[in-house]
Amino acid sequence: MNPLVSLKDVSVTRNGRRLLGPLDWRLERGGHTAVTGRNGSGKTTLLKLLRGEITPDPGGERVYDFGEGPQRSVLGLRQRIGLVSADMQDFYFLHTPRVKGRDVVLAGFFDTPILYQPASPEQESAADAVIDLLDIRDLAESELRTLSTGQVRKLLVARALAPEPDILLLDESLDGLDAKARVGVIELLNLAGERTTLVCAAHRAGDLPECVARALALDNGQVLAEGVRDQAMRALREAVPDVVSCDLPPAPATDSFDFLLRMKNVSVVADGVRILDDIDWEVLPGENWLVLGENGAGKSTLLKLITSEIAPYADGDRGTGTVERLGGMTMDEARPLIGVVSPALQASYARELGWEVTAEETIMSGFRGSVGMLDEPTSLERLGAEQWLEIVGLKGLGSRRLRHMSYGQQRRVFLARAMAPGPKLLLLDEPLSGLDPASRARMIELVQRLAEAGTPLIMVSHYPEDRIPAINRIMEIEGGRKRLCRDIAKGNRVLGRG
């Protein structure tokens, strides 16, 4: 039997930069494969090449054979190559929050994000069969805005499987999911592996279904290792991360504040759903916090309260809770003194600017608190951007557009953007999400050094193991309520609803 896809001497070049190859590779039916590598190594480019979204450079050969004979064009085959990605989920949350889950599944038959035309009875029946197979009938009848990140990811798996694809491509499909949601989605992917051939791009070995036995490790667009999954993953782990060694500027003093953050009796309600419930929380100088919780627990909502993107709920007889920042400053005073790094902010540069902004411009926009630069920067802003590019290990890349940087490089740019104005509090919302092991190591080192230099931080994560050494306080949120706080240095554990 011929391979589903064969690549021979294939390269992909864009804007004069080689993103992938030259590469020889075959995907056999049932040969479930992990594609691993550092950020920017070519994983997503390979998946786009396999799906036919991009074409190989002249001279390379890409051949499909799904049982009807060899075919060099993807024409007519796109719906036989399914895709699940975190980026796809971002689209649904941003643009179609009121779409029903079943319509998302049905849209998979048309390779469109939403359902633009009526489905046939056969398609309706096939969608129902997959929904029942995956046991997600309750999700299919719900609007996306009412579902957690993990629940929507399950719907995207169903969407990809409904047309019975020959290949299912998974681009960081577990990124952004908490431990419980990851287990649920992996169970679905193991079921999917009985029906189709999986190709999974992933940074963490724990994000791979058990049925995936082989791996292709990429580095700088070329094959670093190929073979048994554990061997290829080991070759990738042995890659040594870059070391950041330049000096940090002194952090602004915060010991003059009585407190950095104080919340009292804070609740948040949206569309009738209570996201946070009666939170009391105080962050003092010298404290660095890790906030843990499952998808939908309210962690990111907590950070949005700090930045005043949302306001506390007027909670009947209990009144409206209060949020105070930096010793009681007004929000206008505090806003330029609070740095933020988050996947949502990073995505906003893609959504509003199409990544057509340079690293230097992105960092300088941190001085203005804007998405991109709205007017000419000052000489001090240019100097600050240059200094922080060196600190985060990107010296000489100031003129490079975000579009031409790896995801890990982009994340370091956004850390530099947050730090350049000299914040008195740093908020990190899932700062390690989407990063390969080497990029995570760089980011952990950078954040640790910032904390050691005196920048207090609040970090949100799904992974307890992502805690950096400087973290000395932990808060866990469950169902919108504070389940426990822990003083790591003293080993104290404080339980309570507030």
C-alpha angles and dihedrals in degrees: 000000000000119000118264089237130009125189121196122185089337122171133170120209126179128179090352094306122113107227099176141014162296082239137172113190142145129206110207122202107267092011096126107198137191117215109206136172144116122298106285094021092120104263097129091040089056092051091049089049091051092048092049096243089125131027128229121252116269112284096034122107126219115180129182124199117176094164102289096083134278118319127182097194124069089217109133093007103079094095089053090061110067125199135202120181141156088237090059089054091051088058093055094047092048101041112018110030093146096054115117117244093238091058089053089055093047091050088066090075090062099038089236127125093237135020109270098168138029116277120235120248089253091054091047089052093047091049091051090049092055092044090053093043091054092040095232101128091128091054092048091058094049132085114248093239090065095052132085124242091259093050093052089048088057089053090052090054089052090047091055094045099045096082089050096241123202090220131031115199116201115194107192086318093171096046112125095018124125121233095268094047091047091055091050095049093045089054089054092048091052087054089048090053088066090060106035144012114270127215108184124190106200141152099203123059088217089063093067126093115242091244091067103095102162134056139196112204115201130196123180090349095304134098112272094174139346132190138055110027098240093048094051092046090050092053089053094049090053090064108109116232121229115263121230109214111156121113122268122228114248113275118240112263115259101174090093089071120086087212139358096211135006126182122182126186092339122173131168124203125182126179089348093305118119105225098172124021126200100325120186113183138155128192115196132193110278093032125114114189135206114198114202132186145123125277108291094019091120103256098131090041087058091057091047088056089055092051091043093239086132131022131225116269120256093240106198114246091000090064127213118319121232133234118196125184136198099357095320103313119160114256091251089056095043100043098079089046095058118079120204132198117180142142087240092059090045090051091051090065089055093046099044103028103023089232087287093134128095127245090245093052091048093054093045090052086067089072089058099038088231135127099251128342117302097187142005115309123235123244090252090055091051090049091049092051091050092049094050094045087061093045093054092046098255101109112158094021097092093111094048115108118237088240089067097047128087120252090253092051090049091053090054089050089055091048088053089048090055094046102041095081091052102249123207091210129029121205116199116189108192091326093176098048115121093013126127119231094267093047090047089052091052093047093047090050092049095048092046091053091048090053092046089052090057108268108136115218145192113205126192119202144154091215120073088195090065091072110126118220093252092064108106101165131051129192123187121202122199123181092345094306129105105252100181145340123211132198100210096194093055097030090233119157119198117191123196148126095247 
